[in-house]
Amino acid sequence: MGMARARLEEIKVHVRAKLAALWTSLMFCFVYGDYFELYVPGKLESMLDGRMGPLGPVTEGVLVGTSILLAVPGLMIALSLLLPAALCRWTNLVLAVAYAAIMALAAQGAWNFYVLMAAIEIVLCACIVAHAWRWPRHALAAHDRDELRAEAA
């Protein structure tokens, strides 16, 4: 006797929640990639010598810059939920493209694990762009369209 299987319930996840989740995943990849990079031979010695990879000598300016670079994706988790829709959409589009480019540059000549993490981060950025680009819109009711036409005339 066969049992009918109940279908799993699906919920519609709002684009804002999807964007926040993607930025969260991106942050985890950043943290793990940077953490695992500490195990690359010579990395700790370079840090103790006051050098920050391709950025050169560690200065306050370099540390402020890298702090901003890492803070922005963390802030985007909250901002994706809090910004007005139009600003949120464009902020996500611009920053995700920028971060994908940064990761593509950072992966140049890196160890394979870092290239893998960068590839994952670039895919996450592409997903952010795709969701922000396809942000749902409300259909204009017929009377709203007529009103817009009248204003335009």
Buried (B, 14 or more C-beta within 10 A) or exposed (E): EEEEEEEEEEEEEEBBEBBBBBBBBBBEBBEEBEEBBEEBEEBEEEEEEEBBEEEEEBEEEBEEEBEEEEEBBBBBBEBBEEBEEEEBBEBBBEBBBEBBEBBBEBBEEBBEBBBBBBBBBBBBBBBBBEBBEEBEEEEEEEEEEEEEEEEEE
